[in-house]
Amino acid sequence: MTEKLLFTGKTHIAGGRDGYARSSDGTLDIKLPQPHPAAENLFGAAWSACYIGAIELAASQRKIALPAGPEVDAEITLNTDNGSFFLRARLNVSLSGIERDVAEELIEAAHGICPYSKATRGNIDVETRLV
């Protein structure tokens, strides 16, 4: 197997009342006065962006034309149980203009392609839903 680096994201985060997150390329520059829900929102945004790319790749591999761009609403929850913290995720996916069974096939395939989905598999409860 020949590994090929595709991209490296670099961010700098500062905590506290004047906290922020900035990416080295300038595409991300936000205030983070509280670590939560910022962390969950950022994780949901990153995962959703990756997941959309995975849906588009899965469609391309299957020669399925997507009439409209996929949309994902991510819900990342921070939970606690007996002092232990854990995450849960729900990805609500909209694929307009294609048949439901085809859309569900693409959603399932994307979950197998997306590196964020792979990283969380077996680590957190994840639900994907076609909406």
C-alpha positions in Angstrom: 0.0 0.0 0.0 1.4 3.4 -1.0 0.3 6.2 1.3 -0.2 9.6 -0.2 -0.7 12.8 1.9 -3.7 14.7 0.6 -4.0 17.6 3.0 -3.0 18.7 6.5 -5.2 21.1 8.4 -3.4 23.3 10.9 -5.2 25.2 13.6 -4.3 27.2 16.7 -6.7 27.3 19.6 -6.6 29.6 22.6 -8.8 29.1 25.6 -10.4 31.5 28.1 -12.9 34.3 27.8 -11.1 35.7 24.7 -10.6 32.2 23.2 -10.4 31.6 19.5 -9.7 29.1 16.8 -7.7 30.0 13.7 -6.5 27.9 10.8 -3.2 28.6 9.2 -4.8 29.1 5.8 -7.3 31.6 7.1 -10.5 29.7 6.3 -11.3 29.3 9.9 -11.3 32.2 12.4 -13.8 32.1 15.1 -14.2 33.2 18.8 -14.4 30.4 21.3 -15.3 31.9 24.7 -16.6 28.6 25.9 -15.1 25.2 25.0 -18.6 23.7 24.7 -20.7 23.7 22.6 -17.9 25.1 20.3 -16.1 21.7 20.3 -19.2 19.8 19.3 -20.2 22.4 16.7 -16.7 22.3 15.1 -16.6 18.5 15.1 -20.1 18.4 13.5 -19.1 20.9 10.8 -15.9 19.0 10.0 -17.5 15.6 10.0 -20.4 16.9 7.8 -18.1 18.5 5.3 -16.1 15.2 5.0 -19.4 13.2 4.8 -20.7 15.3 1.9 -17.5 14.7 0.0 -17.9 11.0 0.7 -21.5 11.0 -0.6 -20.3 12.7 -3.8 -17.5 10.2 -4.2 -19.9 7.3 -3.6 -22.3 8.7 -6.2 -19.4 9.2 -8.7 -18.2 5.6 -8.2 -21.7 4.4 -8.9 -22.2 6.7 -11.8 -25.2 8.4 -10.0 -25.8 12.0 -10.9 -26.8 14.1 -7.9 -29.4 16.7 -9.0 -28.7 18.9 -6.0 -25.8 19.1 -3.5 -26.1 16.9 -0.5 -26.9 18.6 2.8 -26.0 17.3 6.3 -27.4 18.5 9.7 -25.1 17.1 12.4 -26.1 16.8 16.0 -23.2 16.1 18.3 -24.1 15.6 21.9 -21.8 15.7 24.9 -23.0 13.3 27.6 -21.9 12.2 31.0 -22.5 9.0 32.9 -21.1 8.5 36.4 -18.4 11.2 35.8 -17.4 9.7 32.4 -17.9 11.9 29.3 -18.9 10.6 25.9 -20.2 11.7 22.6 -23.2 10.7 20.5 -23.8 11.8 16.9 -26.7 12.0 14.5 -26.2 12.9 10.8 -29.4 13.9 9.1 -28.8 13.8 5.4 -30.8 15.4 2.6 -30.3 14.1 -0.9 -33.0 15.8 -3.0 -34.0 14.5 -6.4 -33.0 10.9 -6.2 -35.0 7.8 -5.1 -35.0 6.9 -1.4 -33.4 3.5 -1.8 -30.5 5.0 -3.9 -30.1 7.8 -1.4 -29.9 5.3 1.5 -27.3 3.3 -0.4 -25.2 6.4 -0.9 -25.5 7.4 2.8 -24.3 3.9 3.9 -21.5 3.9 1.4 -20.4 7.4 2.5 -20.3 6.1 6.1 -17.7 3.6 4.9 -15.7 6.1 3.0 -15.6 9.2 5.3 -12.4 9.3 7.5 -14.4 10.9 10.3 -17.0 8.0 10.2 -14.1 5.5 10.3 -12.5 7.3 13.2 -15.6 7.2 15.3 -16.8 3.7 14.3 -17.0 1.6 17.5 -16.1 4.6 19.6 -19.4 6.6 19.8 -23.0 5.9 18.9 -23.7 7.2 15.4 -27.1 7.4 13.7 -27.4 8.4 10.0 -30.8 9.3 8.8 -32.2 10.3 5.4 -34.5 13.3 5.8 
